[in-house]
Structure formats: C-alpha cells, structure tokens
Amino acid sequence: MWRSAVEATRPPGSLFKNRAFALFWASQSVSFLGTQISYVALPLTAVVVLDATPMEAGLLGALESLPFLLFGLFVGVLVDRRARRPLLIGANLIRFAALAWIPVAYLLDILTIAQLLLVTFLVGVMTVFFEIAYMSYLPGLVGKDRLMEANGRLQASASTAEVAGPGIAGGLIGVLSAPLVIAVDAVSYLVSALTLLRLPADEAPRPEAGADAEGKQSVWASLREGFSLVGRNPLLRWCTIAVFFLSLFFSSVMAVYFLYLIDEAGLSSTAVGLIVAVGSVGGLVGALLSDRLITWLGVGPTLVSAVALPGFGFLLLATVDGNSLGAAVLAGVATFIGFFGIPVWDVTVISFRQTITPEHLQGRVNATVRSLSWGTLAVGSLMGGALATGLGLRETVVISAIGLFVPSLIVLLSPVRRMRRLEMPEETPTDDPSPVGSH
C-alpha cells in the first residue's frame, strides 16, 4: 500500500519533517487564503456590484453547500473506489477555471447574478469531491497516530487564513473591485493543484468484504455500511445530530452577515473585511488551544462549551448599530466569540472520526457526516434569506443566535458530556461511551 512507503520513511519529531504532509499543508494553506478572500469578495460582488436581494444573498450561500446534500453520499462511495490524489487535483483545476470566469465576465461587462450563482454551485460540487477525498487521503499520508496533530495544523492554517484573508480582501476591494479580487482565489486553486502533483500517488482502497464478483458492492449497500458506523458510535452519532443544528443556524446568520453589517449597521465594505479578519482571530485561537482545552476540561465539557459560544457571539452582534469605531470593534469582538468554538469542535470530532474509520470506509463515513453538516448549510442559508425577507436583518441574527444554543444542549444531554479523554480504540465503540472516554 502507498501509505506503508510513506510511514517507512516518516522522520520522527515535527510533523513538518514529513515532506508529504509539508507539501499537502502548503497546498491547503494557499487554497485556504484564496478561499477566505472569496469569502468576502463573492457576497460583496453580489450585494455591491449586482445589487442582490436578501433572498439572492441567501441563495448564493445555499448553492455553495447544496452540492453536499445532493451528491455527497454518492461521492463518498466513489472516493472509496478510486485513488484519492487524482480527485484532489482535478477538483482544484475545475475550481480554478470556474472562479476565473467571474473577473473575466466583469471586465467584459457581461457578469450577472445568474452567472455568479452558477459558478458558486460548480465550485461547491468540486468542493464536495475535494473535502471528502482529502479527509480520506490524510490518514494514509500521516498515519492515524498523528491525525489530531495534522488536523490541528491544518485547522490553524485555515484559521490564520481567516484572519489574514478578509483583511487582504477588504484592502484589495478598496483598490480594485470585488469581482477582480476573486481572481486571487482562482490562482490559489491552480497553485494548490500543481503542489498536489508532488504528493505520493495512492491506490484505490482494497475491496471490502461482501463485494460482488467485480470487487464492488452495490451503491446502496455501500451507503448503508457508512451510515452503520456513524450510527453505532455514540460520539459520532450525537455529534452528528448536534452538527445538524449548528450548521442550520450558523449558515442562517452567515447568509445575512454581510448584508446586516453593510445595510443594517451601515459599515463600509473595507470595515467589514477588517471586522471579519479581527473576529477570525477567534478561530485561530480556538484551533491552537483545542488540544489544551481537551486536556484541561475533558472532551465532553470542551465540546459543550465550544458550540455554546457562537450563540453568545451572534447575540452580541445583533446589538451593533452605526458606522463608528465603537460599532466596528463590537462587531469584531462578537465575531471573535462566534468563531472561536468552531475549530475546537472540528479538530476533535474529525480526528476521532478519521481514526476509528477503516480505510475502505473513509469516503463514505466522511461523506455521511459532511453531507448532513454541509447540506444543512444550504437549508440554513435559504432559511436566513427567507427570515430576512419576512422579518428583517437584525431579527434574523437574533433568531439564528438563539438557535445556535441548541447543539450545545444536545451534547449536554447526551453521553458525550461524560467523556474526558479522546482515546483511539482498536475496535469501533458501541453505545457505551466508556471505550472512548473515562468518566
């Protein structure tokens, strides 16, 4: 197997001494930065350049994540039957081509909201392939014993991009324009694809037990096998239920976040970019402290606290009003609190999921959870747009913030709350939480 060769030559000490991981981390870091620039530039293109309505803004956010709901489970089956590296490279090349069209169309004066929505959907489809393939590729690249460290490094890189990207985007938009700034994200995907070409070539996973004569189960049998593992494990099961509500209400508030700060609070586009950058420091701090928080508090209390913070943060955001330094600082603090707990949650749950999942099930298990969480983002974005249209922007932020306390309550009432340590068992645990945590 390809990972055996990687493990045989993996040096001890820092994970960055592993050349394959260092290349993968560099590839992802470039892509993370570009994505964060588009995170600001895409909605501002819709709102400022194309005069999008609240419903169109919600639809834009929905189309980014809707492909997970539509295709995620089936992509998971495909990922478990193919080598993962070619999927990663192909997905990035297509995202490069799709995003490059936006600045070209803008310069030709033919850009429309329909084109923006179509590009967003296509990029979302390729993101499905990339996310599921990368989560399935990583365990073989670094070894399961270093997954928590690897995911922490990647999450810290993503959070750093969340800090730098929006600020860079705000500055570039002030000099150029939002559609032209999207070209930076397009180039980042091209650079990432070229870097991925230097990674070790992997092999398709070996056929699982129960496969047919050609070595493959039916699609539906393959899907059931992925669902089964998630359902049997208490941490995965309860956290998957919690992440449904986390995704629903977080995407609801983020669907109107930029409209709220610009139209309701009256802040400038440049200020919004800086606010997101300052607030995103919370994500970086959360990523860097995730290991220590688990050591200090235990797994259960850490997860309960982490998913409660977004509710507090966005309730505070609902009080922002007026284009002033004080309002901008308050919005930055609120976003800091709102973003802090998300990477803590992600690093903990993703690392555990990757570790307990056999290689031939990585794609399907990751797809099961990702399809639910990211697919729900689409529903939440539409909900946010509908609430803003019917009730108003500030009211949508308040309702979404209150809803963000639901996942914390779910984890608090589940067996997960008693877990103290995240041990990596040889066998997949059952409904008894004791194999993965001590009381």
C-alpha positions, 0 to 999 in steps of 0.5 A, spaced: 500 500 500 502 507 498 501 509 505 506 503 508 512 507 503 510 513 506 510 511 514 517 507 512 520 513 511 516 518 516 522 522 520 520 522 527 519 529 531 515 535 527 510 533 523 513 538 518 519 533 517 514 529 513 515 532 506 508 529 504 504 532 509 509 539 508 507 539 501 499 537 502 499 543 508 502 548 503 497 546 498 491 547 503 494 553 506 494 557 499 487 554 497 485 556 504 487 564 503 484 564 496 478 561 499 477 566 505 478 572 500 472 569 496 469 569 502 468 576 502 469 578 495 463 573 492 457 576 497 460 583 496 460 582 488 453 580 489 450 585 494 455 591 491 456 590 484 449 586 482 445 589 487 442 582 490 436 581 494 436 578 501 433 572 498 439 572 492 444 573 498 441 567 501 441 563 495 448 564 493 450 561 500 445 555 499 448 553 492 455 553 495 453 547 500 447 544 496 452 540 492 453 536 499 446 534 500 445 532 493 451 528 491 455 527 497 453 520 499 454 518 492 461 521 492 463 518 498 462 511 495 466 513 489 472 516 493 472 509 496 473 506 489 478 510 486 485 513 488 484 519 492 490 524 489 487 524 482 480 527 485 484 532 489 487 535 483 482 535 478 477 538 483 482 544 484 483 545 476 475 545 475 475 550 481 480 554 478 477 555 471 470 556 474 472 562 479 476 565 473 470 566 469 467 571 474 473 577 473 473 575 466 465 576 465 466 583 469 471 586 465 467 584 459 461 587 462 457 581 461 457 578 469 450 577 472 447 574 478 445 568 474 452 567 472 455 568 479 450 563 482 452 558 477 459 558 478 458 558 486 454 551 485 460 548 480 465 550 485 461 547 491 460 540 487 468 540 486 468 542 493 464 536 495 469 531 491 475 535 494 473 535 502 471 528 502 477 525 498 482 529 502 479 527 509 480 520 506 487 521 503 490 524 510 490 518 514 494 514 509 499 520 508 500 521 516 498 515 519 492 515 524 497 516 530 498 523 528 491 525 525 489 530 531 496 533 530 495 534 522 488 536 523 490 541 528 495 544 523 491 544 518 485 547 522 490 553 524 492 554 517 485 555 515 484 559 521 490 564 520 487 564 513 481 567 516 484 572 519 489 574 514 484 573 508 478 578 509 483 583 511 487 582 504 480 582 501 477 588 504 484 592 502 484 589 495 476 591 494 478 598 496 483 598 490 480 594 485 473 591 485 470 585 488 469 581 482 477 582 480 479 580 487 476 573 486 481 572 481 486 571 487 482 565 489 482 562 482 490 562 482 490 559 489 486 553 486 491 552 480 497 553 485 494 548 490 493 543 484 500 543 481 503 542 489 498 536 489 502 533 483 508 532 488 504 528 493 505 520 493 500 517 488 495 512 492 491 506 490 484 505 490 482 502 497 482 494 497 475 491 496 471 490 502 468 484 504 461 482 501 463 485 494 460 482 488 464 478 483 467 485 480 470 487 487 464 492 488 458 492 492 452 495 490 451 503 491 446 502 496 449 497 500 455 501 500 451 507 503 448 503 508 455 500 511 457 508 512 451 510 515 452 503 520 458 506 523 456 513 524 450 510 527 453 505 532 458 510 535 455 514 540 460 520 539 459 520 532 452 519 532 450 525 537 455 529 534 452 528 528 445 530 530 448 536 534 452 538 527 445 538 524 443 544 528 449 548 528 450 548 521 442 550 520 443 556 524 450 558 523 449 558 515 442 562 517 446 568 520 452 567 515 447 568 509 445 575 512 452 577 515 454 581 510 448 584 508 446 586 516 453 589 517 453 593 510 445 595 510 443 594 517 449 597 521 451 601 515 459 599 515 463 600 509 465 594 505 473 595 507 470 595 515 467 589 514 473 585 511 477 588 517 471 586 522 471 579 519 479 578 519 479 581 527 473 576 529 477 570 525 482 571 530 477 567 534 478 561 530 485 561 530 485 561 537 480 556 538 484 551 533 491 552 537 488 551 544 483 545 542 488 540 544 489 544 551 482 545 552 481 537 551 486 536 556 484 541 561 476 540 561 475 533 558 472 532 551 465 532 553 465 539 557 470 542 551 465 540 546 459 543 550 462 549 551 465 550 544 458 550 540 455 554 546 459 560 544 457 562 537 450 563 540 453 568 545 457 571 539 451 572 534 447 575 540 452 580 541 452 582 534 445 583 533 446 589 538 451 593 533 448 599 530 452 605 526 458 606 522 463 608 528 469 605 531 465 603 537 460 599 532 466 596 528 470 593 534 463 590 537 462 587 531 469 584 531 469 582 538 462 578 537 465 575 531 471 573 535 466 569 540 462 566 534 468 563 531 472 561 536 468 554 538 468 552 531 475 549 530 475 546 537 469 542 535 472 540 528 479 538 530 476 533 535 470 530 532 474 529 525 480 526 528 476 521 532 472 520 526 478 519 521 481 514 526 476 509 528 474 509 520 477 503 516 480 505 510 475 502 505 470 506 509 473 513 509 469 516 503 463 514 505 463 515 513 466 522 511 461 523 506 455 521 511 457 526 516 459 532 511 453 531 507 448 532 513 453 538 516 454 541 509 447 540 506 444 543 512 448 549 510 444 550 504 437 549 508 440 554 513 442 559 508 435 559 504 432 559 511 436 566 513 434 569 506 427 567 507 427 570 515 430 576 512 425 577 507 419 576 512 422 579 518 428 583 517 436 583 518 437 584 525 431 579 527 434 574 523 441 574 527 437 574 533 433 568 531 439 564 528 443 566 535 438 563 539 438 557 535 445 556 535 444 554 543 441 548 541 447 543 539 450 545 545 444 542 549 444 536 545 451 534 547 449 536 554 444 531 554 447 526 551 453 521 553 458 525 550 458 530 556 461 524 560 467 523 556 474 526 558 479 523 554 479 522 546 482 515 546 483 511 539 480 504 540 482 498 536 475 496 535 469 501 533 465 503 540 458 501 541 453 505 545 457 505 551 461 511 551 466 508 556 471 505 550 472 512 548 472 516 554 473 515 562 468 518 566 
